[in-house]
């Protein structure tokens, strides 16, 4: 299959994996920057009309994976695909972030829980009618969902 | 960067790109199946508690890309990254689908707008507190958002 090719880089204040918010919900108000490489900038036209964007990026500091993991917000081992752990067979990260400005290939974003220097793969506009199902059940997360925003990552991401 | 490696396959009734729903919203009730390869099945534990999952997959029939595209629901050329067009520098597809059952590595899913035989890269549980921002603006999509569910794809996906 095709190799991934970065279209830009994500910059943030997170220089190390430990201490990072585990989800955008824990990164509310945290600012960051996306720099899209020159050759892709024409693709940014019209993006500034959107308040939120979906970013896919490459977990460049993630290595290997386990099929069962104990999530940050839990004490039970869970199936990897029932968690949001970054160590995966294809180490691709997904974040929905707030978009503030787009200027000469540089996107100012908020609610960023992404490591500084992360290679960007993909930008897509967020649209609730496509991306926000209703009547949702969230399994083991139900019990811990109210406590997530304050949690921070630790060694389990490495 | 790392090469992508499929963890399974998506099966659906869509054998050709033309005639496919352009988004899950246009695929409401359309059923499909995910088969996760043997060596990854242990990662499916606990997934059945979730009603919706995020799938990333490889657009194996997509070739090349243009930085400006005329979206299905529009008549103006838009920046590629302000659209949800599948022809991209990294041809990765993202769908949020309804999960009905998980049994021996086989996921029965609904609201599927994915081509039959598509290589699966990634399964993540959908959780509104991480994935559903509020107070959203959707740029050029605002005007056309009410009409999307009936649209079908055409030659522009090829």
Boltz contact constraints between the chains, C-beta under 6 A:
constraints:
  - contact:
      token1: [A, 1]
      token2: [B, 4]
      max_distance: 6.0
  - contact:
      token1: [A, 1]
      token2: [B, 58]
      max_distance: 6.0
  - contact:
      token1: [A, 3]
      token2: [B, 3]
      max_distance: 6.0
  - contact:
      token1: [A, 4]
      token2: [B, 1]
      max_distance: 6.0
  - contact:
      token1: [A, 4]
      token2: [B, 90]
      max_distance: 6.0
  - contact:
      token1: [A, 5]
      token2: [B, 89]
      max_distance: 6.0
  - contact:
      token1: [A, 7]
      token2: [B, 89]
      max_distance: 6.0
  - contact:
      token1: [A, 23]
      token2: [B, 130]
      max_distance: 6.0
  - contact:
      token1: [A, 25]
      token2: [B, 129]
      max_distance: 6.0
  - contact:
      token1: [A, 25]
      token2: [B, 130]
      max_distance: 6.0
  - contact:
      token1: [A, 42]
      token2: [B, 67]
      max_distance: 6.0
  - contact:
      token1: [A, 43]
      token2: [B, 67]
      max_distance: 6.0
  - contact:
      token1: [A, 43]
      token2: [B, 79]
      max_distance: 6.0
  - contact:
      token1: [A, 43]
      token2: [B, 80]
      max_distance: 6.0
  - contact:
      token1: [A, 43]
      token2: [B, 81]
      max_distance: 6.0
  - contact:
      token1: [A, 44]
      token2: [B, 79]
      max_distance: 6.0
  - contact:
      token1: [A, 44]
      token2: [B, 81]
      max_distance: 6.0
  - contact:
      token1: [A, 45]
      token2: [B, 79]
      max_distance: 6.0
  - contact:
      token1: [A, 46]
      token2: [B, 78]
      max_distance: 6.0
  - contact:
      token1: [A, 46]
      token2: [B, 79]
      max_distance: 6.0
  - contact:
      token1: [A, 46]
      token2: [B, 82]
      max_distance: 6.0
  - contact:
      token1: [A, 46]
      token2: [B, 140]
      max_distance: 6.0
  - contact:
      token1: [A, 47]
      token2: [B, 79]
      max_distance: 6.0
  - contact:
      token1: [A, 47]
      token2: [B, 81]
      max_distance: 6.0
  - contact:
      token1: [A, 47]
      token2: [B, 82]
      max_distance: 6.0
  - contact:
      token1: [A, 49]
      token2: [B, 139]
      max_distance: 6.0
  - contact:
      token1: [A, 49]
      token2: [B, 140]
      max_distance: 6.0
  - contact:
      token1: [A, 50]
      token2: [B, 138]
      max_distance: 6.0
  - contact:
      token1: [A, 50]
      token2: [B, 139]
      max_distance: 6.0
  - contact:
      token1: [A, 51]
      token2: [B, 136]
      max_distance: 6.0
  - contact:
      token1: [A, 51]
      token2: [B, 137]
      max_distance: 6.0
  - contact:
      token1: [A, 52]
      token2: [B, 133]
      max_distance: 6.0
  - contact:
      token1: [A, 52]
      token2: [B, 136]
      max_distance: 6.0
  - contact:
      token1: [A, 58]
      token2: [B, 1]
      max_distance: 6.0
  - contact:
      token1: [A, 67]
      token2: [B, 42]
      max_distance: 6.0
  - contact:
      token1: [A, 67]
      token2: [B, 43]
      max_distance: 6.0
  - contact:
      token1: [A, 78]
      token2: [B, 46]
      max_distance: 6.0
  - contact:
      token1: [A, 79]
      token2: [B, 43]
      max_distance: 6.0
  - contact:
      token1: [A, 79]
      token2: [B, 44]
      max_distance: 6.0
  - contact:
      token1: [A, 79]
      token2: [B, 45]
      max_distance: 6.0
  - contact:
      token1: [A, 79]
      token2: [B, 46]
      max_distance: 6.0
  - contact:
      token1: [A, 79]
      token2: [B, 47]
      max_distance: 6.0
  - contact:
      token1: [A, 80]
      token2: [B, 43]
      max_distance: 6.0
  - contact:
      token1: [A, 81]
      token2: [B, 43]
      max_distance: 6.0
  - contact:
      token1: [A, 81]
      token2: [B, 44]
      max_distance: 6.0
  - contact:
      token1: [A, 81]
      token2: [B, 47]
      max_distance: 6.0
  - contact:
      token1: [A, 81]
      token2: [B, 123]
      max_distance: 6.0
  - contact:
      token1: [A, 82]
      token2: [B, 46]
      max_distance: 6.0
  - contact:
      token1: [A, 82]
      token2: [B, 47]
      max_distance: 6.0
  - contact:
      token1: [A, 82]
      token2: [B, 125]
      max_distance: 6.0
  - contact:
      token1: [A, 84]
      token2: [B, 124]
      max_distance: 6.0
  - contact:
      token1: [A, 89]
      token2: [B, 5]
      max_distance: 6.0
  - contact:
      token1: [A, 89]
      token2: [B, 7]
      max_distance: 6.0
  - contact:
      token1: [A, 90]
      token2: [B, 4]
      max_distance: 6.0
  - contact:
      token1: [A, 90]
      token2: [B, 121]
      max_distance: 6.0
  - contact:
      token1: [A, 90]
      token2: [B, 122]
      max_distance: 6.0
  - contact:
      token1: [A, 92]
      token2: [B, 122]
      max_distance: 6.0
  - contact:
      token1: [A, 96]
      token2: [B, 133]
      max_distance: 6.0
  - contact:
      token1: [A, 121]
      token2: [B, 90]
      max_distance: 6.0
  - contact:
      token1: [A, 122]
      token2: [B, 90]
      max_distance: 6.0
  - contact:
      token1: [A, 122]
      token2: [B, 92]
      max_distance: 6.0
  - contact:
      token1: [A, 123]
      token2: [B, 81]
      max_distance: 6.0
  - contact:
      token1: [A, 124]
      token2: [B, 84]
      max_distance: 6.0
  - contact:
      token1: [A, 125]
      token2: [B, 82]
      max_distance: 6.0
  - contact:
      token1: [A, 127]
      token2: [B, 138]
      max_distance: 6.0
  - contact:
      token1: [A, 127]
      token2: [B, 141]
      max_distance: 6.0
  - contact:
      token1: [A, 128]
      token2: [B, 136]
      max_distance: 6.0
  - contact:
      token1: [A, 129]
      token2: [B, 25]
      max_distance: 6.0
  - contact:
      token1: [A, 129]
      token2: [B, 145]
      max_distance: 6.0
  - contact:
      token1: [A, 130]
      token2: [B, 23]
      max_distance: 6.0
  - contact:
      token1: [A, 130]
      token2: [B, 25]
      max_distance: 6.0
  - contact:
      token1: [A, 132]
      token2: [B, 132]
      max_distance: 6.0
  - contact:
      token1: [A, 133]
      token2: [B, 52]
      max_distance: 6.0
  - contact:
      token1: [A, 133]
      token2: [B, 96]
      max_distance: 6.0
  - contact:
      token1: [A, 136]
      token2: [B, 51]
      max_distance: 6.0
  - contact:
      token1: [A, 136]
      token2: [B, 52]
      max_distance: 6.0
  - contact:
      token1: [A, 136]
      token2: [B, 128]
      max_distance: 6.0
  - contact:
      token1: [A, 137]
      token2: [B, 51]
      max_distance: 6.0
  - contact:
      token1: [A, 138]
      token2: [B, 50]
      max_distance: 6.0
  - contact:
      token1: [A, 138]
      token2: [B, 127]
      max_distance: 6.0
  - contact:
      token1: [A, 139]
      token2: [B, 49]
      max_distance: 6.0
  - contact:
      token1: [A, 139]
      token2: [B, 50]
      max_distance: 6.0
  - contact:
      token1: [A, 140]
      token2: [B, 46]
      max_distance: 6.0
  - contact:
      token1: [A, 140]
      token2: [B, 49]
      max_distance: 6.0
  - contact:
      token1: [A, 141]
      token2: [B, 127]
      max_distance: 6.0
  - contact:
      token1: [A, 145]
      token2: [B, 129]
      max_distance: 6.0
